[in-house]
Amino acid sequence: MSAPVADHGMRARTPMSRGTAVLAAGLLLAGCVTTQSGRIGPDDGTDSCRRQLVALDSTGNFFAEDIIKGAVVGAVAGGLIGGLASGNWRGAAIGAVAGAATGAATGYFVAVQQQQRDQAGIFRQVKDDLGRENAQLDRTQVAFDQLTDCRFQQARQVRADLAAGRISREQAQRQMNLIRTRYDRDVQLARTINGQINGRQEQFADAANNLSPGTKDAIERSRARPRTVQLASSAPLKVAPGAQAGELTTLSARQSVTVKNQRDGFALVETADGQQGFVPVSALQGGARAVPVTTVSAAGAGGADQGEVRTLAATNAAKRDNFSDSIAVAERASATGFDLS
């Protein structure tokens, strides 16, 4: 009699083991999350830009959290499918991996459909989520700009100390090397966050296109095309928009530049020799009229909800492009922005 009891016990535990295996597969996907100290290192008290660095890193938490949730949802669903299809729960692990990829692209919209009872609720949630996404993108952009500005201020202070004889050239070079090393890590952190942002973009693009068909194509068609213009006056080429941002060089009047877009009164430009940075829009011949503009019309999108979703999705795309561009400019600036001379 004891053998059947033991066998029954084994069978009783099997369903729990299967479910646990699938859940564990999903949780393993979330295991890539690190602590803040693991991402940006411990605070040794020597970095005057630590506050700005923490601010940038903290904004990344928002983007990482929901990506993981979406992947886990997809992984669990894929694991269940894999287990059922294979007849054994080894298939769950295989299905979990495939499901994670599916979840990254469609998990968000599927989850919204399951949570909301009607189409109005689906529209409302997607609009609210896109609004929050755009607001967080603004915070991340500001945090990165402020961190970049802080590093260039550190570099200016080293040059000033060297010029005033407060430190030797050898000391100045060591300090500048440390600033450049930290700056390069800042840029890498921004790239990591940008990867998370772009991963979420697939989810929002899928949702927007389902609610307002043709949104993806409309956004792609509307992307501004760079144009070549001349500078009306000499202007500093800056690593970020803003009067206090670090200067890379000075561009001369009547110099031709390629203008891509504008942000906060500054145009993103590229010179003939490949330098990129921001100049005041007022320094361009034609001013704001010289800057290409990206606009997505809501016309033809259907009802008011569809038009609003399309507009929010287009704004999201523009903000993502701006952040990617600012990272590219900052990365190039590392080569010359921290020289002693």
C-alpha positions as CSV (number, residue, x, y, z in Angstrom):
1,M,0.0,0.0,0.0
2,S,2.9,2.3,0.6
3,A,4.1,2.3,-3.0
4,P,0.8,3.8,-4.5
5,V,0.8,6.4,-1.8
6,A,4.3,7.5,-2.7
7,D,3.4,7.5,-6.4
8,H,0.4,9.6,-5.7
9,G,2.5,12.0,-3.8
10,M,4.9,12.4,-6.8
11,R,2.0,13.0,-9.1
12,A,0.4,15.5,-6.8
13,R,3.6,17.6,-6.8
14,T,4.0,17.5,-10.6
15,P,1.5,20.3,-11.5
16,M,3.2,22.6,-9.0
17,S,6.6,21.7,-10.4
18,R,5.5,22.5,-14.0
19,G,4.0,25.8,-13.0
20,T,7.1,26.7,-11.0
21,A,9.4,25.8,-13.9
22,V,7.5,28.2,-16.2
23,L,7.4,31.0,-13.6
24,A,11.1,30.5,-12.8
25,A,11.9,30.8,-16.5
26,G,10.2,34.1,-16.6
27,L,11.9,35.3,-13.4
28,L,15.3,34.3,-14.8
29,L,14.7,36.8,-17.6
30,A,14.3,39.5,-15.0
31,G,17.6,38.5,-13.3
32,C,19.6,40.8,-15.5
33,V,18.5,43.8,-13.3
34,T,21.4,45.1,-11.2
35,T,21.6,47.5,-8.3
36,Q,22.4,51.1,-8.8
37,S,25.8,50.6,-7.3
38,G,26.3,47.8,-9.7
39,R,25.4,50.0,-12.7
40,I,27.3,53.2,-11.8
41,G,29.7,52.1,-9.1
42,P,29.8,53.1,-5.4
43,D,30.0,56.7,-4.4
44,D,33.5,57.4,-3.2
45,G,32.8,61.0,-2.6
46,T,35.2,62.3,-5.3
47,D,32.7,62.9,-8.2
48,S,31.1,66.3,-8.1
49,C,28.7,65.1,-10.8
50,R,27.4,62.2,-8.7
51,R,24.0,63.8,-8.2
52,Q,23.5,64.2,-12.0
53,L,24.7,60.6,-12.6
54,V,22.3,59.2,-10.1
55,A,19.5,61.2,-11.7
56,L,20.2,59.8,-15.1
57,D,20.5,56.2,-13.8
58,S,17.2,56.6,-11.9
59,T,15.3,57.5,-15.0
60,G,16.4,54.2,-16.5
61,N,14.5,52.3,-13.8
62,F,11.2,53.3,-15.4
63,F,12.1,51.9,-18.8
64,A,13.8,48.7,-17.6
65,E,10.9,47.7,-15.3
66,D,8.1,47.6,-17.8
67,I,10.3,45.9,-20.4
68,I,11.0,43.1,-18.0
69,K,7.3,42.8,-17.1
70,G,6.4,42.5,-20.8
71,A,9.1,39.9,-21.4
72,V,8.0,37.8,-18.4
73,V,4.4,37.9,-19.6
74,G,5.4,36.7,-23.0
75,A,7.8,34.1,-21.5
76,V,5.1,32.6,-19.3
77,A,2.7,32.4,-22.2
78,G,5.3,30.9,-24.4
79,G,6.3,28.4,-21.7
80,L,2.8,27.2,-21.4
81,I,2.4,26.7,-25.1
82,G,5.8,25.0,-25.3
83,G,4.8,22.6,-22.5
84,L,1.5,21.7,-24.0
85,A,2.9,21.3,-27.5
86,S,5.8,19.1,-26.5
87,G,4.0,16.9,-24.1
88,N,6.7,17.4,-21.5
89,W,7.7,20.5,-19.5
90,R,11.2,20.7,-21.0
91,G,9.4,22.4,-23.8
92,A,8.4,25.1,-21.4
93,A,11.9,26.5,-21.2
94,I,12.1,26.5,-25.0
95,G,8.7,28.2,-25.2
96,A,9.7,30.7,-22.6
97,V,12.6,31.9,-24.7
98,A,10.4,32.2,-27.8
99,G,7.7,33.8,-25.8
100,A,10.0,36.5,-24.4
101,A,10.7,37.7,-28.0
102,T,7.0,37.7,-28.7
103,G,6.3,39.5,-25.5
104,A,8.8,42.2,-26.3
105,A,6.9,43.1,-29.5
106,T,3.2,42.4,-28.7
107,G,3.0,41.6,-25.0
108,Y,2.0,45.1,-24.0
109,F,-1.0,45.4,-26.3
110,V,-2.2,41.9,-25.5
111,A,-2.0,42.8,-21.8
112,V,-4.0,46.0,-22.3
113,Q,-6.7,44.1,-24.2
114,Q,-7.0,41.6,-21.4
115,Q,-7.2,44.3,-18.7
116,Q,-9.7,46.5,-20.3
117,R,-13.4,45.6,-20.9
118,D,-14.1,47.7,-23.9
119,Q,-12.4,49.6,-26.8
120,A,-12.7,52.9,-25.0
121,G,-10.8,51.5,-22.1
122,I,-8.0,50.2,-24.4
123,F,-7.7,53.7,-26.0
124,R,-7.6,55.4,-22.7
125,Q,-4.9,53.2,-21.3
126,V,-2.7,53.3,-24.3
127,K,-3.0,57.1,-24.4
128,D,-2.2,57.4,-20.7
129,D,0.8,55.1,-21.0
130,L,2.1,57.0,-24.1
131,G,1.7,60.2,-22.2
132,R,3.7,58.9,-19.2
133,E,6.3,57.5,-21.6
134,N,6.8,60.8,-23.2
135,A,7.0,62.6,-19.9
136,Q,9.7,60.2,-18.7
137,L,11.6,60.6,-22.0
138,D,11.7,64.3,-21.2
139,R,13.1,63.6,-17.8
140,T,15.8,61.3,-19.2
141,Q,16.8,63.8,-21.8
142,V,17.1,66.6,-19.2
143,A,19.1,64.3,-16.9
144,F,21.6,63.4,-19.6
145,D,22.0,67.0,-20.7
146,Q,22.7,68.1,-17.2
147,L,25.2,65.3,-16.6
148,T,27.0,66.1,-19.8
149,D,27.1,69.8,-18.8
150,C,28.5,68.9,-15.4
151,R,31.4,66.9,-17.0
152,F,32.3,69.8,-19.2
153,Q,32.2,72.2,-16.2
154,Q,34.6,69.8,-14.5
155,A,36.9,70.0,-17.5
156,R,36.7,73.8,-17.6
157,Q,37.7,73.9,-13.9
158,V,40.7,71.8,-14.5
159,R,41.9,74.1,-17.4
160,A,41.3,77.1,-15.1
161,D,43.3,75.6,-12.3
162,L,46.1,74.7,-14.7
163,A,46.1,78.2,-16.2
164,A,46.2,79.8,-12.7
165,G,49.1,77.6,-11.6
166,R,47.0,75.9,-8.8
167,I,47.9,72.5,-10.2
168,S,50.8,71.1,-12.4
169,R,50.3,70.0,-15.9
170,E,50.8,66.4,-14.8
171,Q,48.1,66.7,-12.1
172,A,45.8,68.4,-14.7
173,Q,46.3,65.6,-17.1
174,R,45.4,62.9,-14.5
175,Q,42.3,64.8,-13.5
176,M,41.2,65.3,-17.1
177,N,41.8,61.6,-17.9
178,L,39.6,60.7,-14.9
179,I,36.8,63.0,-16.1
180,R,37.0,61.6,-19.6
181,T,36.8,58.0,-18.2
182,R,33.7,58.9,-16.2
183,Y,32.2,60.8,-19.2
184,D,32.6,57.7,-21.4
185,R,30.8,55.6,-18.7
186,D,28.0,58.2,-18.6
187,V,27.6,57.9,-22.4
188,Q,27.5,54.1,-22.1
189,L,24.9,54.3,-19.4
190,A,22.8,56.5,-21.7
191,R,23.2,54.0,-24.5
192,T,22.0,51.2,-22.2
193,I,18.9,53.3,-21.3
194,N,18.4,54.1,-24.9
195,G,18.4,50.4,-25.7
196,Q,15.7,49.9,-23.2
197,I,13.7,52.8,-24.6
198,N,14.0,51.4,-28.1
199,G,12.8,48.0,-26.8
200,R,9.7,49.5,-25.4
201,Q,9.1,51.4,-28.7
202,E,8.2,48.1,-30.4
203,Q,5.4,47.6,-27.9
204,F,4.0,51.1,-28.3
205,A,4.3,51.0,-32.1
206,D,2.4,47.7,-32.2
207,A,-0.3,49.1,-29.9
208,A,-0.6,52.4,-31.8
209,N,-0.8,50.7,-35.2
210,N,-3.5,48.3,-33.9
211,L,-5.6,51.2,-32.6
212,S,-4.8,53.6,-35.5
213,P,-3.9,51.6,-38.6
214,G,-1.2,53.2,-40.7
215,T,0.5,55.0,-37.8
216,K,3.9,53.4,-38.4
217,D,3.9,54.4,-42.1
218,A,2.7,57.9,-41.3
219,I,5.5,58.5,-38.8
220,E,8.1,57.2,-41.2
221,R,6.9,59.3,-44.1
222,S,6.8,62.4,-41.9
223,R,10.4,62.2,-40.6
224,A,12.2,65.5,-41.3
225,R,14.8,65.4,-44.1
226,P,18.1,67.2,-43.2
227,R,18.9,70.3,-45.1
228,T,22.0,72.4,-45.8
229,V,22.0,76.0,-44.7
230,Q,24.6,78.7,-43.9
231,L,25.2,80.3,-40.5
232,A,24.1,84.0,-40.4
233,S,26.7,84.7,-37.7
234,S,29.5,82.9,-35.9
235,A,28.2,80.6,-33.1
236,P,29.6,78.1,-30.6
237,L,29.0,74.4,-31.4
238,K,27.7,72.9,-28.2
239,V,27.5,69.3,-26.9
240,A,23.9,69.9,-25.8
241,P,21.2,72.6,-26.1
242,G,21.6,75.4,-23.6
243,A,23.6,78.5,-23.1
244,Q,25.7,76.8,-20.4
245,A,26.4,73.6,-22.3
246,G,29.9,72.6,-23.0
247,E,31.5,74.1,-26.2
248,L,33.2,72.0,-28.7
249,T,34.4,74.7,-31.1
250,T,33.2,77.9,-32.8
251,L,31.6,77.9,-36.2
252,S,32.1,80.9,-38.5
253,A,29.6,83.0,-40.3
254,R,28.5,81.8,-43.7
255,Q,29.8,78.3,-42.9
256,S,27.6,75.6,-44.4
257,V,26.1,73.0,-42.0
258,T,23.5,70.3,-42.3
259,V,20.6,70.8,-40.0
260,K,18.7,67.8,-38.7
261,N,16.2,69.1,-36.2
262,Q,15.8,71.5,-33.2
263,R,15.3,71.3,-29.5
264,D,14.9,74.1,-26.9
265,G,15.9,76.8,-29.3
266,F,19.0,75.0,-30.6
267,A,19.5,73.2,-33.9
268,L,21.4,69.9,-34.2
269,V,23.9,70.4,-37.0
270,E,26.8,68.6,-38.7
271,T,29.7,70.3,-40.3
272,A,31.4,69.3,-43.6
273,D,34.2,67.6,-41.6
274,G,31.7,65.5,-39.6
275,Q,31.5,67.5,-36.3
276,Q,28.1,67.4,-34.7
277,G,26.6,69.6,-32.1
278,F,24.0,72.2,-31.3
279,V,24.0,75.9,-32.3
280,P,21.3,78.5,-31.5
281,V,18.6,78.5,-34.1
282,S,18.9,82.3,-34.3
283,A,22.5,81.8,-35.8
284,L,21.1,80.1,-38.9
285,Q,20.2,82.0,-42.0
286,G,16.5,82.0,-42.0
287,G,16.3,81.2,-38.3
288,A,13.6,78.7,-37.3
289,R,12.4,78.5,-41.0
290,A,15.7,76.8,-41.8
291,V,15.1,73.8,-39.5
292,P,13.2,70.8,-40.9
293,V,10.1,69.9,-38.9
294,T,8.6,66.5,-38.3
295,T,4.8,66.6,-38.1
296,V,2.3,63.7,-38.3
297,S,-1.2,64.7,-39.3
298,A,-4.0,63.0,-37.5
299,A,-6.2,63.4,-40.6
300,G,-7.5,60.2,-41.9
301,A,-6.7,58.4,-38.7
302,G,-10.4,57.8,-37.9
303,G,-12.0,59.1,-34.8
304,A,-10.6,61.5,-32.2
305,D,-9.1,58.7,-30.1
306,Q,-7.2,57.3,-33.2
307,G,-5.9,60.7,-34.0
308,E,-4.7,61.3,-30.5
309,V,-2.9,57.9,-30.3
310,R,-1.2,58.7,-33.6
311,T,-0.1,62.1,-32.4
312,L,1.2,60.7,-29.1
313,A,3.1,57.9,-30.9
314,A,4.7,60.4,-33.3
315,T,5.8,62.6,-30.3
316,N,7.2,59.5,-28.7
317,A,9.2,58.7,-31.9
318,A,10.5,62.3,-32.1
319,K,11.7,62.3,-28.5
320,R,13.4,58.9,-28.9
321,D,15.2,60.2,-32.0
322,N,16.3,63.3,-30.1
323,F,17.7,61.2,-27.3
324,S,19.6,59.0,-29.7
325,D,21.0,62.0,-31.5
326,S,22.2,63.6,-28.2
327,I,24.0,60.4,-27.3
328,A,25.7,60.3,-30.7
329,V,26.9,63.9,-30.3
330,A,28.1,63.3,-26.7
331,E,30.0,60.2,-27.9
332,R,31.9,62.1,-30.6
333,A,32.6,64.9,-28.1
334,S,34.8,62.6,-26.0
335,A,37.6,62.7,-28.6
336,T,38.2,66.5,-28.3
337,G,36.1,67.8,-25.4
338,F,38.6,66.9,-22.7
339,D,41.9,68.2,-24.0
340,L,43.9,70.4,-21.7
341,S,44.5,73.0,-24.4
